[in-house]
Every structure is written in structure tokens, then in C-alpha cells.
């Protein structure tokens, strides 16, 4: 069964190498990686030059809006090990990272934290592919 997410073929290849690069040290990270692989298996894959600029890809900077409070926050989606080098970065292996990868502006995310907290992807402020940076 397909889902609405879109991945660049480059992101798929790089995400497949995470486990081999020994960047995951814990059980939670492995569970998130398994979740990402499952999502990728059901998602549409496109060449980096063809991906729409409204899609959150790796190294994208995007804005999330809390639908309860209206608070907006800007994040950058990064690979494991890079989340300390960029301000307001979110690892692909975090819950939010796994929720936003491959999603478009307007996608509502339920954080499933027991609090029914919902966020919407309000904007993609920077996407490498939209700027001709296909292997960031």
C-alpha cells in the first residue's frame, strides 16, 4: 500500500547507509530506522531534480506550527550525528524527524504523545534540491 510521502532517490540511498555507518547506538534509533525504511518502502521515489520544493527532504529547513497554541518553530532535518552542529536541528531518527520526512506543506502531524498534540508543516524555507544541491 502506497502512502503520500515523497523521497528523493538520493535521500533513500543515504538513509539506507545509516546503519552501516554505525551512527545508531541505541534501540530507539534502530526502531526509528526501521520505521523510516517501512515508510520509504511505501513512498514515491523521485530523482532529486524532480522533487517539488514543498516537500521536506533531508537537510531541509521547515516551519512547524502547533495547531493548539499557534506557536511556530523552525527546524532543519539532519542525519544522525549532525544534530549538534546545526541550530534547531532535528535528527531523522527522532519522532518528529520520522513524521516530517517526505511530507509536504500542509501536512498535519499527530505527535501521539498522549496529549493529542498536532503540528502542521507550515512552510519549507530551504530545500537543497530546490537550490540545485542534490547531494547535501
C-alpha positions as CSV (number, residue, x, y, z in Angstrom):
1,X,0.0,0.0,0.0
2,X,1.4,3.4,-1.0
3,X,1.5,6.5,1.2
4,X,1.6,10.1,0.2
5,X,5.2,10.7,1.1
6,X,7.8,11.5,-1.5
7,X,11.5,10.7,-1.1
8,X,14.4,11.8,-3.4
9,X,16.3,8.8,-4.6
10,X,19.5,10.3,-3.1
11,X,17.9,10.5,0.4
12,X,16.8,6.9,0.1
13,X,20.3,5.7,-0.7
14,X,21.9,7.7,2.0
15,X,19.3,6.7,4.6
16,X,20.0,3.0,3.7
17,X,23.6,3.5,4.7
18,X,22.9,4.9,8.2
19,X,23.1,1.5,9.9
20,X,26.3,0.5,8.1
21,X,27.9,3.8,9.2
22,X,27.4,2.8,12.8
23,X,25.6,6.1,13.6
24,X,22.9,4.4,15.7
25,X,23.9,3.4,19.2
26,X,20.6,2.5,20.8
27,X,17.4,0.6,20.5
28,X,15.2,3.7,19.9
29,X,17.4,4.7,17.0
30,X,17.1,1.3,15.5
31,X,13.3,1.4,15.9
32,X,13.1,4.7,14.1
33,X,15.3,3.5,11.3
34,X,13.1,0.5,10.8
35,X,10.1,2.9,10.7
36,X,11.8,5.1,8.1
37,X,12.6,2.0,6.0
38,X,9.0,0.9,6.2
39,X,7.8,4.4,5.2
40,X,10.3,4.5,2.3
41,X,9.1,1.2,1.0
42,X,5.6,2.6,0.6
43,X,6.5,6.0,-0.6
44,X,7.0,7.5,-4.1
45,X,10.7,8.0,-5.0
46,X,11.7,10.7,-7.5
47,X,15.0,11.9,-8.8
48,X,16.3,14.9,-6.8
49,X,15.8,17.3,-9.7
50,X,12.2,16.3,-9.9
51,X,11.2,16.7,-6.3
52,X,8.7,19.5,-5.5
53,X,10.1,22.4,-3.4
54,X,7.2,22.0,-0.9
55,X,8.4,18.6,0.3
56,X,10.6,18.1,3.4
57,X,13.8,16.3,2.4
58,X,17.0,15.7,4.3
59,X,18.7,19.0,5.2
60,X,15.5,21.0,4.6
61,X,14.7,23.9,6.8
62,X,11.0,23.9,7.6
63,X,8.5,25.6,9.8
64,X,6.1,23.7,12.1
65,X,3.0,25.4,13.7
66,X,1.4,24.0,16.8
67,X,-2.3,23.9,16.0
68,X,-3.3,24.4,19.6
69,X,-1.1,27.3,20.6
70,X,-0.3,28.8,17.2
71,X,3.4,28.8,18.1
72,X,5.7,28.4,15.1
73,X,9.2,26.9,15.2
74,X,11.8,26.4,12.5
75,X,13.9,23.3,12.3
76,X,16.4,21.6,10.0
77,X,16.1,17.9,9.3
78,X,19.5,16.3,9.6
79,X,21.2,12.9,9.5
80,X,22.3,11.2,12.8
81,X,25.5,12.7,14.2
82,X,24.8,16.1,12.6
83,X,22.1,17.2,15.1
84,X,24.6,19.1,17.4
85,X,26.2,21.1,14.6
86,X,23.1,22.9,13.3
87,X,20.9,25.2,15.5
88,X,17.3,23.9,15.9
89,X,18.2,20.6,14.1
90,X,16.1,17.5,14.3
91,X,17.6,14.1,13.6
92,X,15.8,11.9,11.1
93,X,15.8,9.3,13.8
94,X,13.7,11.5,16.2
95,X,9.9,11.1,16.3
96,X,9.3,14.4,14.6
97,X,12.0,13.7,12.0
98,X,10.4,10.5,11.1
99,X,7.0,12.2,10.9
100,X,8.0,15.0,8.6
101,X,10.4,13.3,6.1
102,X,8.8,13.2,2.7
103,X,5.7,15.2,3.7
104,X,4.6,18.4,2.0
105,X,3.5,21.8,3.2
106,X,0.0,21.5,4.8
107,X,0.6,18.0,6.3
108,X,-0.8,17.7,9.8
109,X,1.3,15.6,12.2
110,X,-0.1,13.9,15.3
111,X,2.8,13.6,17.8
112,X,0.9,10.8,19.6
113,X,2.3,11.9,22.9
114,X,-0.9,11.1,24.7
115,X,-1.7,14.8,24.6
116,X,-3.2,14.8,21.1
117,X,-0.7,17.5,20.0
118,X,-1.0,18.3,16.4
119,X,1.5,20.2,14.3
120,X,1.3,21.3,10.7
121,X,4.1,21.8,8.2
122,X,3.6,25.5,7.5
123,X,6.5,26.1,5.2
124,X,9.6,24.7,3.6
125,X,12.1,27.6,3.9
126,X,15.0,25.8,2.4
127,X,15.2,22.6,0.5
128,X,18.6,21.5,-1.0
129,X,17.1,20.1,-4.2
130,X,15.2,23.3,-4.9
131,X,18.6,25.1,-4.9
132,X,20.4,22.6,-7.1
133,X,22.2,20.9,-4.1
134,X,21.4,17.3,-4.9
135,X,23.9,15.6,-2.6
136,X,23.8,17.6,0.6
